[in-house]
Amino acid sequence: MSYLQLRGIEKQFGALRVIQGIDLEIQRGEFVVFVGPSGCGKSTLLRLIAGLEQTDAGSVMLDGRDITEAPSSQRDLAMVFQSYALYPHMSVFENMSFALKLAHVPLDQIREKVERAAHILNLTQYLQRTPKELSGGQRQRVAIGRAIVRAPKVFLFDEPLSNLDAALRGQTRIEIAKLHRDLGATTVYVTHDQVEAMTLADRVVVLRDGRIEQVGTPLELYDRPANQFVAQFIGTPQMNIVAASQAAELLQATGLTVPPGGAIGLRPEHLQMRPPGQGQLQARVELIEALGAETLVYVSTSAGVQLVVRQNTRSPLQVHAQTGLDIDADAAHLFDARGHISRAGRTPSP
């Protein structure tokens, strides 16, 4: 039996159906990440689990108990928000212990719980400071510590790193991954950042327009997308998608056949640069993004098809240069006119 179960969850704001019949099972100790474009319903779904919004239909079960109608304070969940939501006049210790004091937990237990959480999060030396004396990353760790001391059955994270700069996001992401591993906690995490989703999740839930498009491990979604939406959403840079009407030279080069009205999809790493005049296709370099460890080369084929190529080496090419291209046809994905997968590409060997 699943630990956290959503059955037929519906939510409507006026005439807008934000959540449209969500069914999902999450196992004890699992780290599940909700991803999707803005407005897809991922934060709303998290708030429905937390009890911060009332469901219009369906049920939420936690550890065998129906919590659909339970107030948020009685759901045995702890939520970490995008904003730190710390009390500015309280010390770190007071912020982390506030919920325990309201619950009339004995003072010695409060101190033990707070000190343990502070040790886990490297906050021990900051316990007497106020939030204004902390960096953004430290404030977010205090917010996480406030959730830890409650020892909830499920941790809920609503885009907790989006207010941090790039360096702090990377550092705090690692800390959250270690925290999950050390506590063995069940975690539901909302983000729009694919790197967070791919690196943190045991399973990723891809949402669109209030519905689940696909659920799977990060690499399952990357290698075996259920449809064109998931294929394009998972992966940076996006999968190259070329409509059948524009794909004549690609199809001739690969020997593939696209369903009428469909498209061919190629990951950037499944294209290889070749000297001009060589390769299956000829193209013109439009843009080069030299990222150090890898290079992204944006090209336009002789038929005007725009493609991006990922290289693990630095490129001597210049903008406007001519280049050849080879295509790994076995790795190509084919989609039908409705965007459903009709042929998945070869899965890379371990």
C-alpha positions as CSV (number, residue, x, y, z in Angstrom):
1,M,0.0,0.0,0.0
2,S,1.3,3.5,-0.9
3,Y,2.2,5.9,1.9
4,L,0.7,9.0,0.3
5,Q,-2.1,8.5,-2.1
6,L,-4.1,10.9,-4.2
7,R,-7.3,9.7,-5.8
8,G,-9.2,11.7,-8.3
9,I,-8.1,15.1,-7.0
10,E,-10.0,18.0,-8.6
11,K,-9.7,21.7,-7.9
12,Q,-11.5,24.6,-9.6
13,F,-11.1,28.3,-9.2
14,G,-14.3,29.9,-10.7
15,A,-14.7,28.5,-14.2
16,L,-11.0,27.4,-14.4
17,R,-10.3,23.7,-13.6
18,V,-6.7,23.9,-12.3
19,I,-6.4,20.3,-11.2
20,Q,-8.2,17.7,-13.3
21,G,-8.4,14.2,-11.8
22,I,-5.0,13.5,-10.4
23,D,-4.2,10.0,-9.3
24,L,-0.8,9.4,-7.7
25,E,0.8,7.0,-5.3
26,I,4.0,7.9,-3.4
27,Q,5.9,5.3,-1.3
28,R,7.4,5.8,2.1
29,G,10.8,7.4,1.9
30,E,10.4,8.4,-1.7
31,F,11.6,11.8,-3.1
32,V,9.0,12.8,-5.7
33,V,9.4,16.0,-7.7
34,F,6.5,17.9,-9.5
35,V,7.6,19.7,-12.6
36,G,5.8,21.5,-15.4
37,P,5.4,24.9,-17.1
38,S,4.0,27.9,-15.2
39,G,0.3,27.5,-14.5
40,C,0.3,23.7,-14.8
41,G,-1.0,23.3,-11.3
42,K,2.1,21.9,-9.5
43,S,2.0,24.4,-6.6
44,T,-1.8,24.1,-6.3
45,L,-1.5,20.3,-6.1
46,L,1.1,20.6,-3.3
47,R,-1.2,23.0,-1.4
48,L,-4.0,20.6,-1.7
49,I,-1.8,17.9,-0.2
50,A,-0.9,20.3,2.6
51,G,-4.5,21.3,3.3
52,L,-3.9,24.9,2.4
53,E,-6.5,24.6,-0.3
54,Q,-9.7,22.6,-0.1
55,T,-10.2,19.8,-2.7
56,D,-13.4,20.0,-4.8
57,A,-13.3,16.2,-5.4
58,G,-11.2,13.2,-4.6
59,S,-9.3,12.1,-1.5
60,V,-5.8,12.4,0.1
61,M,-4.7,9.4,2.1
62,L,-1.6,9.4,4.3
63,D,-0.3,6.2,6.0
64,G,-3.7,4.7,5.7
65,R,-5.6,7.7,7.1
66,D,-8.0,9.9,5.1
67,I,-6.8,13.5,5.6
68,T,-8.9,15.1,2.8
69,E,-10.9,17.1,5.3
70,A,-8.3,17.5,8.0
71,P,-7.0,21.0,8.7
72,S,-3.4,21.5,7.7
73,S,-2.2,21.6,11.3
74,Q,-3.5,18.0,11.8
75,R,-2.1,16.4,8.7
76,D,1.4,15.6,10.0
77,L,3.0,17.4,7.1
78,A,5.6,20.2,7.1
79,M,5.9,22.7,4.2
80,V,8.9,24.8,3.2
81,F,7.9,27.7,1.1
82,Q,9.6,29.7,-1.7
83,S,9.7,32.7,0.7
84,Y,11.5,31.9,3.9
85,A,8.5,33.2,6.1
86,L,10.7,33.7,9.1
87,Y,9.8,35.9,12.0
88,P,12.2,38.8,11.7
89,H,12.2,39.7,15.5
90,M,12.9,36.1,16.6
91,S,16.3,34.3,16.7
92,V,17.0,31.2,14.7
93,F,16.4,29.1,17.7
94,E,13.0,30.8,18.3
95,N,12.0,30.5,14.7
96,M,12.8,26.8,14.6
97,S,11.1,26.1,17.9
98,F,8.0,28.2,17.5
99,A,5.6,25.4,16.3
100,L,6.8,23.1,19.1
101,K,6.1,25.8,21.7
102,L,2.6,26.2,20.3
103,A,2.2,22.5,20.7
104,H,3.3,22.7,24.3
105,V,6.3,20.4,23.8
106,P,8.5,20.3,27.0
107,L,11.4,22.8,26.8
108,D,14.1,20.1,27.1
109,Q,12.6,18.2,24.1
110,I,12.4,21.5,22.1
111,R,16.1,22.2,22.8
112,E,17.1,18.7,21.8
113,K,15.1,18.7,18.6
114,V,16.3,22.2,17.6
115,E,19.9,21.5,18.3
116,R,19.8,18.2,16.4
117,A,18.2,20.0,13.3
118,A,20.8,22.8,13.6
119,H,23.6,20.3,13.6
120,I,22.2,18.5,10.5
121,L,21.9,21.9,8.7
122,N,25.2,23.4,10.0
123,L,23.3,26.1,11.8
124,T,24.5,25.5,15.4
125,Q,26.7,28.7,15.4
126,Y,23.8,30.8,14.2
127,L,21.1,29.8,16.7
128,Q,21.1,33.2,18.5
129,R,21.2,35.3,15.3
130,T,18.1,37.0,13.7
131,P,17.2,36.4,10.1
132,K,18.6,39.7,9.0
133,E,22.0,38.6,10.1
134,L,21.9,35.5,7.8
135,S,22.5,34.9,4.1
136,G,19.7,33.8,1.8
137,G,21.0,30.2,1.9
138,Q,21.1,30.2,5.7
139,R,17.6,31.6,6.0
140,Q,16.3,28.8,3.7
141,R,18.1,26.3,5.9
142,V,16.4,27.8,9.0
143,A,13.0,27.3,7.2
144,I,14.0,23.7,6.5
145,G,15.1,23.2,10.1
146,R,11.7,24.5,11.3
147,A,10.1,21.7,9.3
148,I,12.6,19.1,10.5
149,V,12.0,19.7,14.2
150,R,8.3,18.8,13.7
151,A,9.3,15.3,12.5
152,P,6.5,15.2,10.0
153,K,5.5,12.1,8.0
154,V,6.0,14.1,4.7
155,F,8.1,17.1,3.8
156,L,6.6,19.4,1.2
157,F,8.9,21.9,-0.7
158,D,7.4,24.6,-2.9
159,E,10.2,25.9,-5.1
160,P,12.5,26.5,-2.1
161,L,15.6,27.5,-4.0
162,S,14.1,29.9,-6.5
163,N,15.1,33.0,-4.5
164,L,18.7,32.0,-4.2
165,D,21.5,32.8,-6.7
166,A,23.0,30.1,-8.9
167,A,25.9,29.1,-6.5
168,L,23.6,28.9,-3.5
169,R,21.0,26.9,-5.4
170,G,23.6,24.3,-6.2
171,Q,24.9,24.2,-2.7
172,T,21.5,24.0,-1.1
173,R,20.3,21.4,-3.6
174,I,23.1,19.1,-2.4
175,E,22.2,19.8,1.2
176,I,18.5,18.9,0.6
177,A,19.6,15.6,-1.1
178,K,21.8,14.7,1.8
179,L,19.1,15.7,4.3
180,H,16.6,13.4,2.5
181,R,19.1,10.5,2.5
182,D,20.0,11.0,6.2
183,L,16.4,11.3,7.4
184,G,14.9,8.8,5.1
185,A,11.9,11.2,4.9
186,T,9.1,11.1,2.3
187,T,9.4,14.3,0.3
188,V,7.3,16.0,-2.3
189,Y,9.1,18.8,-4.1
190,V,7.8,21.4,-6.6
191,T,10.2,23.1,-9.0
192,H,10.4,24.6,-12.5
193,D,14.2,23.8,-12.6
194,Q,15.0,20.6,-14.5
195,V,18.4,20.3,-12.9
196,E,16.7,20.1,-9.5
197,A,14.2,17.6,-10.8
198,M,16.8,15.4,-12.5
199,T,19.3,15.4,-9.6
200,L,17.0,15.2,-6.6
201,A,14.1,12.9,-7.6
202,D,13.5,9.2,-7.2
203,R,10.6,9.8,-9.5
204,V,9.4,12.9,-11.5
205,V,5.8,13.8,-12.1
206,V,5.4,15.9,-15.2
207,L,2.2,18.1,-15.1
208,R,0.5,20.0,-17.8
209,D,-2.9,21.9,-17.6
210,G,-3.7,20.2,-14.3
211,R,-3.1,16.7,-15.5
212,I,-0.2,14.2,-15.2
213,E,1.5,13.6,-18.5
214,Q,4.0,11.0,-17.2
215,V,5.5,9.7,-14.0
216,G,8.9,7.9,-13.9
217,T,12.5,8.1,-12.9
218,P,14.5,11.1,-14.3
219,L,16.3,8.9,-16.9
220,E,13.1,7.0,-17.8
221,L,11.5,10.4,-18.7
222,Y,14.6,11.5,-20.6
223,D,15.1,8.2,-22.5
224,R,11.4,7.1,-22.9
225,P,9.2,10.1,-23.0
226,A,5.5,9.3,-23.3
227,N,4.8,12.1,-25.7
228,Q,6.3,15.2,-27.5
229,F,5.5,17.5,-24.5
230,V,7.5,15.4,-22.1
231,A,10.3,14.9,-24.6
232,Q,10.7,18.7,-25.1
233,F,10.2,19.6,-21.4
234,I,12.8,17.2,-20.0
235,G,16.3,17.9,-21.1
236,T,18.4,21.1,-21.4
237,P,18.8,22.2,-24.2
238,Q,15.4,20.9,-25.5
239,M,15.1,17.9,-27.8
240,N,15.2,19.0,-31.4
241,I,11.7,18.5,-32.8
242,V,11.2,18.7,-36.6
243,A,7.7,18.4,-38.0
244,A,7.2,15.9,-40.8
245,S,6.5,18.6,-43.3
246,Q,10.0,20.0,-42.7
247,A,11.9,16.8,-42.2
248,A,12.4,15.4,-45.7
249,E,16.2,15.7,-45.7
250,L,16.4,14.3,-42.1
251,L,14.2,11.3,-43.0
252,Q,16.2,10.7,-46.2
253,A,19.5,10.8,-44.3
254,T,18.2,8.4,-41.6
255,G,15.9,6.2,-43.5
256,L,13.1,6.8,-41.0
257,T,9.4,7.3,-41.6
258,V,7.4,9.8,-39.6
259,P,3.6,9.3,-39.1
260,P,1.5,11.7,-41.2
261,G,1.4,15.1,-39.3
262,G,3.9,13.9,-36.8
263,A,7.5,14.8,-36.0
264,I,11.0,13.5,-35.5
265,G,12.8,14.2,-32.2
266,L,16.6,14.2,-31.8
267,R,18.5,14.9,-28.6
268,P,21.4,17.4,-29.1
269,E,23.9,14.7,-28.1
270,H,22.7,12.5,-30.9
271,L,24.0,14.8,-33.6
272,Q,27.7,14.9,-34.5
273,M,29.7,17.6,-36.2
274,R,31.7,16.6,-39.3
275,P,34.0,18.6,-41.6
276,P,32.2,20.5,-44.4
277,G,31.2,18.2,-47.3
278,Q,31.1,15.2,-45.0
279,G,28.3,13.7,-42.9
280,Q,24.7,13.0,-43.7
281,L,23.6,16.6,-43.8
282,Q,25.2,20.0,-44.6
283,A,24.5,23.0,-42.3
284,R,25.5,26.5,-41.4
285,V,26.6,27.6,-37.9
286,E,24.2,30.2,-36.5
287,L,25.4,30.5,-32.9
288,I,28.0,28.9,-30.6
289,E,27.6,28.7,-26.8
290,A,31.0,27.7,-25.3
291,L,30.2,26.5,-21.8
292,G,33.6,25.1,-20.9
293,A,33.0,21.4,-20.4
294,E,30.6,21.3,-23.3
295,T,29.7,23.4,-26.4
296,L,26.3,23.9,-27.9
297,V,26.3,24.7,-31.6
298,Y,23.1,26.0,-33.2
299,V,22.9,25.3,-36.9
300,S,20.6,25.7,-39.9
301,T,20.5,22.9,-42.5
302,S,20.4,23.6,-46.2
303,A,16.6,23.1,-46.0
304,G,16.3,25.7,-43.2
305,V,15.8,23.3,-40.3
306,Q,17.1,24.7,-37.0
307,L,19.0,22.2,-34.8
308,V,21.2,22.4,-31.7
309,V,24.2,20.0,-31.4
310,R,25.9,19.2,-28.0
311,Q,29.6,18.5,-28.1
312,N,31.7,17.4,-25.1
313,T,34.7,19.2,-26.6
314,R,35.5,22.8,-27.4
315,S,34.7,23.7,-31.0
316,P,37.0,25.5,-33.4
317,L,34.0,26.5,-35.5
318,Q,33.0,30.1,-36.1
319,V,29.6,31.6,-36.7
320,H,28.5,31.4,-40.4
321,A,30.9,28.5,-41.0
322,Q,29.8,25.5,-43.0
323,T,29.7,22.1,-41.3
324,G,28.6,18.5,-41.9
325,L,26.2,16.6,-39.5
326,D,25.8,12.9,-38.7
327,I,22.6,11.7,-37.1
328,D,22.3,8.7,-34.7
329,A,19.1,7.4,-36.3
330,D,18.7,4.6,-33.7
331,A,18.4,7.2,-31.0
332,A,15.7,9.2,-32.8
333,H,12.1,9.5,-31.4
334,L,9.1,9.6,-33.7
335,F,5.8,11.2,-32.7
336,D,2.4,10.9,-34.3
337,A,0.1,13.8,-35.2
338,R,-1.3,14.0,-31.6
339,G,2.2,14.2,-30.2
340,H,2.2,10.6,-28.8
341,I,5.3,8.6,-29.1
342,S,5.2,6.1,-32.0
343,R,8.9,5.0,-31.8
344,A,11.3,5.6,-28.9
345,G,15.0,5.9,-29.5
346,R,17.6,3.5,-28.3
347,T,18.3,3.6,-24.6
348,P,22.0,4.3,-23.9
349,S,24.0,1.4,-22.4
350,P,24.8,1.7,-18.7
